Amino acid sequence: TSIPNMNVSMVLGKGLVACALPDHPLAPQWITPALEQMDRWLDEQAGSHGEWPEGSHYDHVTASTMVSFAITAKNAGFKDYSRHANFRLLLEYIAKQYTPPDPRRDGVRVTPPLGRANAGWRLGIFGVVARLTRDAAPAYSAEMQWAWRQSGQSYLTFDNRLSGLEYLYIDPDLPVRQPNWGSEWFPKTTAVLRNRFGQRREDYVSLLLNPANGFARAGEVGAVLQWFAFGAPVAGAFSDGYTDRHELMTCRVAAAASPTAEAWQQIHDHRIEGGVSEFFTEPQADYLDARFTIGAPENRGYSQPTAMPAWPPVTSTGSPPISWRRQVVFVKGSGNNEAAYLVFRDTIATDQPTFWQFWSSSNGIHDSASARGAPSNAKAASPSRSLTGRQFTAIGQYGVDLDFFVLDPIDPNGFTLRWETAMVRAPDVGLKQVQDLVQLRLPGAGGYTVVVIPRIQGTLPSLVAAELDGRIIRIRHPYGEDVVVFGEKEGVTTATGDTYSAPISCTQTRAGGSTLTMGPSGAATIGGKLFDATKPLTKRLEAP
């Protein structure tokens, strides 16, 4: 029940001594529990996709100990973990969490804001693993070498587990191969949604979806942790993994609260339970369906945000339990210039006040009618102000804006404010992060349906319209039209007579034809043609 990296350090530390002194009479007593526990961690505690439940910082603390032990155990002849599939999978999982090249951090891939401690690390562990596995798994080694190069070719490992010998062990001339990583759900931790992986305009969305492990603040669960669009950071959590991950500082639904400068210290994250019920990934769209119960507030000793600007006025606060269902569709753009965007359908089944919150890496939020030509907000922090209408634009800090289309509720009662914080811990001491909040509200049971579309600055925005309370969404953009349908089991019929009964369907129409993505099972009748599937389906629909 203790923190895994501490157990790993203690047990494998003795194993390291045994590897250094294999002829010592006590070496068998030191190495046997180390090998047994290492196998137990890899085979039982790590997830089926390599997940290690400590977050992007402490995953590295544990992995650095495991990797140094693996090297010495192999050299001493005790065991060759370079041939252990789960050992390799765990290190690959850590690499898969890394963001696209981050312009805030030397333009390299870094750790995301996932779990306790800070985001932004660029470490040398993948270079160490590339060397360790070069003979046992050459293709895997080449992909780890790619990950090392992409994360800045660092020679730093946590706790200096190789005692400075990283500079001798890492081989910068090993073969390199870019992996073919796509969207993936990691059942014990996150979902990572991808498009244009490895390209200059890479898209990446990370969400924490499993609350069971306790390695993160409860406020992170269900939230968009980090979003890169067209290669630029556009939204997500703040980088500090303690103070700044309060549930009101993340991109998710939360119980309505009314913090003042004094009250922040008394508003604790609510306990949350639940998880993913459906996930699928297809070439043109990904879908996840997660169901949570927001429970009682829980003081776990985390420090709270400070120097916050005036919070939007609140007339009533939410009391648990609150039933929250989060459905997310990630619609993937084709080519280099077409946006990959998010469709949120958040359903509140409990008659309690809630917030829908989204923090964008931007220079101000404007209603879309006045966003063009609007001056960037250069202030470090700005108190709350109301947002009019149901379309807003976040002016991006790195050349990519976010257009928000609120389809439900009809009266979102929107607010925005702006906050700046600076990192006080490594790896980026002093790095300032300024973000703007979009906050929507419901007084009780109901739903939030919001389409968020990244747009390269200076290009034309999309047009978004909805039918049937947001269950049918039409998105028109310069490249064609998309229709996203939340069919559920009873099905829906569009204004053109097409019917859909799958939980989610997405039809993308471009010159020359259309592509239907549907799942996780169900049917659709489009233009008189029936499509029926028992699993996720991508089908090309030829132009009539």
C-alpha positions in Angstrom: 0.0 0.0 0.0 3.0 2.3 0.2 4.2 4.4 -2.7 5.6 2.0 -5.3 8.9 3.9 -6.2 10.0 3.7 -2.5 9.5 -0.1 -2.4 11.2 -0.5 -5.7 14.2 1.6 -4.6 14.6 -0.4 -1.3 14.2 -3.9 -2.7 16.1 -3.4 -6.0 18.8 -1.5 -4.1 19.8 -4.7 -2.4 19.6 -6.5 -5.7 22.0 -4.0 -7.2 24.5 -4.8 -4.4 24.2 -8.5 -5.1 24.9 -7.8 -8.8 28.0 -5.8 -7.9 29.2 -8.5 -5.5 27.8 -11.8 -6.9 30.4 -13.9 -5.0 29.5 -12.4 -1.6 28.0 -15.1 0.7 24.9 -13.0 1.2 24.3 -12.3 -2.5 21.6 -15.0 -2.8 19.7 -13.4 0.1 19.8 -10.0 -1.7 19.2 -11.0 -5.2 16.3 -13.5 -4.7 13.7 -11.1 -3.3 14.8 -8.5 -5.9 14.2 -10.8 -8.8 10.9 -12.1 -7.4 9.6 -8.7 -6.6 10.7 -7.3 -10.0 8.8 -10.0 -11.8 5.7 -9.4 -9.6 5.7 -5.7 -10.3 6.1 -6.3 -14.1 3.6 -9.2 -14.3 1.0 -8.2 -11.7 1.1 -4.5 -10.9 1.9 -3.0 -14.4 -1.2 -2.8 -16.6 -1.9 -4.7 -19.8 -0.7 -1.8 -21.8 2.4 -1.2 -19.7 0.7 1.3 -17.4 2.6 2.1 -14.2 0.3 3.8 -11.6 2.5 6.7 -10.4 2.1 9.5 -12.9 4.5 10.9 -15.4 7.1 12.1 -12.9 7.2 9.2 -10.4 6.9 6.6 -13.3 10.4 7.8 -14.2 11.6 7.5 -10.6 10.5 3.8 -10.5 11.6 3.1 -14.0 15.1 4.5 -13.4 15.6 2.0 -10.6 14.2 -0.9 -12.6 16.4 -0.1 -15.6 19.6 0.2 -13.6 18.8 -3.1 -11.9 18.0 -4.7 -15.3 21.4 -3.7 -16.6 23.3 -5.0 -13.6 21.2 -8.2 -13.4 22.0 -8.9 -17.0 25.7 -8.2 -16.6 26.0 -10.4 -13.5 24.2 -13.2 -15.2 21.2 -13.4 -12.9 18.5 -12.5 -15.5 18.1 -10.7 -18.8 15.2 -8.3 -18.5 15.9 -6.9 -22.0 14.0 -10.0 -23.2 11.1 -9.5 -20.7 8.1 -8.3 -22.7 6.4 -6.5 -19.8 9.6 -4.7 -18.9 9.8 -3.3 -22.4 6.1 -2.5 -22.5 6.3 -0.5 -19.3 9.1 1.7 -20.7 7.2 2.1 -24.0 4.1 3.2 -22.0 6.1 6.0 -20.4 7.4 7.1 -23.8 3.9 7.1 -25.2 2.7 9.6 -22.6 5.2 12.3 -23.7 3.7 15.3 -25.5 4.6 16.5 -29.0 7.6 18.8 -29.2 6.8 21.7 -26.8 7.7 25.2 -27.9 7.8 26.2 -24.2 10.5 23.7 -23.4 13.2 23.8 -26.1 10.9 22.3 -28.7 11.3 18.7 -27.4 8.9 16.1 -26.2 8.3 16.2 -22.4 6.3 14.5 -19.7 2.6 15.7 -19.5 0.8 17.0 -16.4 -0.2 13.6 -15.2 -0.2 12.9 -11.4 1.8 14.2 -8.5 4.9 16.4 -9.2 5.7 18.5 -12.2 5.3 18.2 -15.9 8.0 19.1 -18.5 10.7 16.6 -17.8 13.0 15.5 -20.6 15.1 12.6 -19.4 17.6 10.1 -20.7 16.0 6.9 -19.8 14.9 6.0 -23.3 18.5 6.2 -24.5 19.6 3.8 -21.7 16.8 1.4 -22.7 17.8 1.6 -26.3 21.3 0.4 -25.4 20.1 -2.3 -23.1 17.7 -3.8 -25.7 19.7 -3.4 -28.8 20.6 -7.1 -29.2 17.4 -8.6 -27.7 14.9 -6.4 -29.6 16.6 -4.3 -32.3 13.3 -2.8 -33.7 12.2 -1.8 -30.2 15.6 -0.4 -29.4 15.5 1.8 -32.5 12.1 3.2 -31.4 13.4 4.0 -27.9 16.4 5.7 -29.5 13.9 7.8 -31.4 12.1 8.7 -28.2 15.4 9.7 -26.6 16.3 11.9 -29.5 12.9 13.5 -29.6 13.0 14.3 -25.8 16.3 16.3 -26.2 19.0 13.6 -26.0 19.3 14.1 -22.2 21.7 12.1 -20.1 19.8 12.8 -16.9 18.1 9.9 -15.1 16.2 10.4 -11.8 18.3 9.9 -8.7 21.4 9.4 -10.9 20.8 5.7 -10.8 23.7 5.1 -13.2 26.0 7.3 -11.1 27.0 9.4 -14.0 27.8 6.4 -16.2 24.8 7.4 -18.4 27.4 9.3 -20.5 29.3 6.1 -21.2 26.3 3.8 -21.5 24.0 5.7 -23.8 25.1 5.3 -27.4 24.0 8.3 -29.6 24.9 6.3 -32.8 22.4 3.5 -32.4 19.8 3.0 -35.2 16.7 5.2 -35.0 13.2 4.4 -36.2 10.0 6.4 -35.6 7.3 4.3 -34.0 3.8 4.1 -35.5 1.9 5.0 -32.4 -1.8 5.8 -32.7 -4.6 6.6 -30.2 -4.7 4.2 -27.2 -6.6 3.6 -24.0 -4.4 2.6 -21.0 -7.0 1.1 -18.7 -5.2 1.8 -15.4 -4.4 5.4 -16.3 -5.1 7.5 -19.4 -6.3 7.7 -22.9 -4.0 9.3 -25.5 -5.7 10.5 -28.7 -3.4 11.1 -31.7 -3.4 12.4 -35.2 -0.5 13.2 -37.5 1.9 11.5 -35.1 5.5 12.5 -35.7 4.6 15.3 -38.1 5.2 19.0 -37.7 1.5 19.6 -37.0 1.0 16.7 -34.6 -2.3 16.5 -32.6 -2.3 15.0 -29.1 -5.0 14.8 -26.4 -4.3 13.1 -23.0 -7.1 12.4 -20.5 -6.9 10.8 -17.1 -9.7 8.3 -16.8 -9.0 5.9 -13.9 -9.4 7.3 -10.4 -8.5 4.0 -8.6 -4.8 4.4 -8.2 -4.6 7.6 -6.2 -1.4 8.8 -7.8 -3.1 12.0 -8.9 -5.2 14.7 -7.3 -8.9 13.7 -7.7 -9.3 16.9 -9.7 -7.4 15.4 -12.6 -9.8 12.5 -13.1 -11.9 12.9 -16.2 -10.0 15.9 -17.3 -8.1 16.8 -20.5 -4.6 16.9 -19.1 -2.9 18.3 -22.2 -4.0 19.2 -25.8 -1.7 19.9 -28.7 -3.3 20.9 -32.0 -1.4 21.6 -35.2 1.7 21.0 -33.1 0.9 23.8 -30.6 -0.1 23.6 -26.9 -3.7 24.9 -26.8 -5.2 23.7 -23.5 -4.8 21.5 -20.4 -3.8 21.4 -16.8 -1.2 23.6 -15.2 2.3 22.2 -14.9 2.7 22.1 -11.1 1.5 18.7 -9.9 0.4 19.7 -6.5 -1.1 23.2 -6.0 -2.3 23.8 -9.5 -4.3 20.6 -10.1 -7.2 21.5 -7.9 -10.5 20.4 -9.6 -11.4 24.0 -10.4 -8.1 24.3 -12.3 -8.6 21.4 -14.7 -10.6 20.8 -17.9 -13.6 18.8 -16.7 -17.0 19.0 -15.0 -17.0 19.9 -11.3 -19.5 20.6 -8.5 -20.3 24.3 -8.5 -18.2 26.1 -5.9 -17.7 29.7 -4.7 -14.1 30.2 -3.7 -12.9 33.5 -2.3 -9.3 34.4 -1.5 -9.8 32.9 2.0 -12.1 30.0 1.0 -9.7 28.4 -1.4 -8.0 26.6 1.5 -11.3 25.0 2.5 -12.5 23.8 -0.9 -11.0 20.4 -1.4 -11.1 18.1 -4.4 -14.2 15.8 -4.4 -13.6 12.1 -4.3 -14.4 10.5 -7.7 -15.2 7.0 -8.7 -16.0 5.3 -12.0 -14.1 4.9 -15.2 -14.3 4.1 -18.9 -17.2 2.0 -20.2 -16.4 2.2 -23.9 -13.4 3.2 -26.0 -12.5 2.7 -29.6 -10.1 4.2 -32.1 -10.6 4.3 -35.9 -8.6 6.1 -38.6 -10.9 9.1 -38.8 -12.3 9.3 -35.2 -11.9 8.1 -31.7 -14.5 7.7 -29.0 -14.6 7.3 -25.3 -17.5 7.0 -22.8 -16.7 7.4 -19.1 -19.1 7.4 -16.2 -18.2 8.9 -12.8 -19.7 9.7 -9.5 -18.4 12.9 -7.9 -18.4 12.2 -4.1 -17.7 14.0 -0.9 -14.8 16.5 -0.6 -11.6 14.9 0.6 -8.7 16.7 2.3 -5.6 14.8 1.2 -3.2 17.5 2.3 -2.5 19.1 -1.0 -1.8 22.9 -1.0 -4.4 25.0 -2.7 -4.0 27.7 -5.4 -3.0 31.1 -4.2 -3.2 34.7 -5.6 -6.3 33.8 -7.6 -8.2 36.6 -9.3 -11.8 37.2 -8.3 -13.9 34.1 -9.1 -17.1 34.3 -11.0 -20.1 35.0 -8.7 -22.0 31.8 -7.7 -25.6 31.7 -6.5 -25.6 28.0 -5.4 -23.0 25.3 -4.9 -23.2 21.6 -5.8 -23.5 18.9 -3.2 -22.4 15.3 -3.8 -23.1 12.7 -5.0 -23.2 13.9 -8.6 -23.6 11.5 -11.5 -21.5 12.6 -14.5 -21.1 10.9 -17.8 -18.4 12.2 -20.2 -18.5 11.2 -23.9 -15.7 12.5 -26.1 -15.3 12.3 -29.8 -11.9 13.1 -31.4 -12.6 13.8 -35.0 -9.3 13.6 -37.0 -8.5 16.0 -39.8 -7.0 14.8 -43.0 -3.9 16.4 -44.6 -1.7 19.0 -43.1 -4.2 21.9 -42.7 -7.4 20.2 -41.5 -8.2 20.5 -37.8 -8.6 17.5 -35.5 -11.2 18.6 -32.9 -13.0 17.5 -29.8 -16.8 17.0 -29.3 -17.8 16.8 -25.6 -21.1 15.5 -24.4 -21.2 15.7 -20.6 -24.4 14.5 -19.0 -25.4 15.4 -15.4 -28.0 13.0 -14.1 -28.2 14.6 -10.6 -30.1 17.8 -9.8 -27.1 19.7 -8.5 -25.3 22.8 -9.8 -22.2 22.1 -11.8 -19.5 23.8 -13.8 -18.1 22.8 -17.2 -14.5 24.1 -17.2 -11.8 24.4 -19.8 -8.4 26.1 -19.4 -6.8 27.3 -22.7 -3.2 28.3 -23.4 -4.3 31.6 -24.8 -4.1 35.4 -24.7 -7.8 36.1 -23.8 -11.3 34.7 -24.5 -13.6 36.6 -26.7 -17.1 36.0 -28.1 -16.4 34.8 -31.6 -18.1 37.9 -33.3 -15.5 40.2 -31.8 -12.5 37.8 -31.7 -11.0 38.9 -35.0 -8.8 41.8 -34.5 -9.2 41.7 -30.7 -6.1 42.6 -28.8 -4.3 39.9 -26.9 -4.6 40.0 -23.2 -1.0 40.6 -21.9 -2.0 40.7 -18.3 -0.8 38.0 -15.9 -4.1 37.6 -14.3 -7.6 39.1 -14.8 -10.7 38.8 -12.7 -13.8 37.1 -13.9 -16.1 38.6 -16.5 -19.2 37.2 -18.2 -19.2 35.7 -21.7 -22.1 36.6 -24.0 -23.6 34.2 -26.5 -22.6 30.6 -27.2 -19.6 30.9 -29.4 -16.2 31.9 -28.0 -12.7 32.1 -29.3 -9.5 31.6 -27.3 -6.6 33.6 -28.9 -3.8 31.1 -29.0 -0.3 31.8 -27.7 1.4 29.7 -30.4 -0.5 30.5 -33.6 -3.5 28.2 -33.0 -6.8 29.6 -31.7 -9.6 27.5 -30.2 -13.2 28.1 -31.3 -15.8 27.0 -28.7 -19.4 26.2 -29.9 -21.8 25.6 -27.0 -24.8 23.6 -28.3 -26.2 22.8 -24.9 -27.2 24.3 -22.5 -29.1 27.0 -24.5 -28.2 29.5 -21.7 -24.7 28.5 -20.7 -24.2 31.5 -18.3 -20.5 31.6 -19.3 -17.6 33.3 -17.5 -13.9 33.6 -18.1 -10.9 34.6 -16.0 -7.2 34.5 -16.4 -4.5 33.2 -14.1 -0.7 33.1 -14.2 1.6 30.8 -12.2 5.3 30.1 -12.2 6.9 26.8 -11.6 8.8 26.6 -8.3 10.2 23.1 -8.8 12.4 21.4 -11.4 12.6 21.0 -14.3 11.5 24.5 -15.3 11.9 26.7 -12.2 10.5 30.1 -13.0 8.7 29.1 -16.2 5.5 31.1 -16.3 2.2 29.6 -17.5 -0.8 31.8 -18.2 -4.1 30.3 -19.1 -7.7 31.5 -19.6 -10.8 29.8 -18.2 -14.0 29.1 -20.1 -16.7 28.2 -17.5 -20.2 27.1 -18.3 -23.0 26.4 -15.8 -26.0 24.2 -15.2 -28.3 24.8 -12.2 -29.2 21.1 -12.0 -29.6 18.0 -14.2 -29.0 18.4 -17.9 -26.1 18.3 -20.3 -23.2 20.2 -21.8 -22.5 19.6 -25.5 -19.5 21.6 -26.6 -17.5 21.4 -29.9 -14.0 22.8 -29.6 -12.2 23.3 -32.9 -8.5 24.4 -33.2 -7.9 26.9 -36.0 -4.6 28.2 -37.4 -4.7 31.9 -36.9 -5.8 33.8 -40.0 -7.9 31.0 -41.4 -11.7 30.8 -41.6 -13.7 29.4 -38.7 -16.1 26.5 -38.9 -19.9 26.7 -38.8 -21.6 24.4 -36.3 -25.3 23.7 -35.9 -27.2 21.1 -33.9 -30.4 19.1 -34.0 -32.3 17.2 -31.3 -30.7 18.9 -28.3 -27.2 18.4 -29.6 -27.4 14.8 -30.5 -26.9 15.6 -34.2 -24.1 18.0 -34.9 -23.1 19.4 -38.3 -19.7 21.0 -38.7 -19.1 22.9 -41.9 -15.5 24.0 -42.6 -13.4 24.9 -45.7 -12.6 21.2 -46.4 -16.2 19.8 -46.3 -18.8 18.8 -43.8 -18.8 16.5 -40.8 -21.9 15.1 -39.1 -21.4 13.7 -35.5 -24.4 11.8 -34.1 -24.9 10.5 -30.6 -27.4 7.8 -31.5 -27.7 5.8 -28.2 -29.7 2.6 -28.4 -33.0 4.1 -29.5 -31.4 5.8 -32.5 -32.0 9.2 -34.1 -33.2 10.4 -37.5 -31.6 13.5 -39.1 -33.4 16.2 -41.1 -32.2 14.4 -44.3 -33.8 11.1 -43.3 -30.7 9.2 -42.3 -30.9 7.1 -39.2 -28.3 6.2 -36.6 -28.5 3.7 -33.7 -24.8 3.3 -32.7 -23.7 5.2 -29.6 -21.6 7.4 -31.9 -21.3 7.9 -35.6 -19.3 10.4 -37.6 -19.7 11.0 -41.3 -17.0 13.1 -43.0 -17.8 14.4 -46.5 -15.1 15.6 -48.7 -14.6 16.0 -52.5 -15.1 12.5 -54.0 -17.1 10.9 -51.2 -17.7 10.4 -47.5 -16.3 8.3 -44.7 -18.5 6.8 -42.0 -17.0 5.9 -38.6 -19.4 4.1 -36.3 -19.2 2.2 -33.0 -18.8 0.5 -30.8 -21.7 -1.4 -32.4 -25.0 -0.5 -34.0 -26.5 0.5 -37.4 -26.9 3.4 -39.7 -29.0 4.0 -42.8 -27.4 6.7 -44.9 -28.8 7.6 -48.3 -31.0 4.5 -48.2 -28.0 2.1 -47.5 -27.9 0.1 -44.4 -24.6 -0.3 -42.4 -24.7 -2.7 -39.5 -21.7 -3.6 -37.3 -21.0 -5.5 -34.1 -17.7 -3.7 -33.6 -16.3 -0.3 -34.6 -16.5 0.3 -38.3 -14.9 2.7 -40.8 -16.6 2.6 -44.2 -16.0 4.6 -47.4 -19.2 5.9 -48.9 -18.8 6.7 -52.6 -20.4 9.8 -54.0 -23.7 9.2 -55.7 
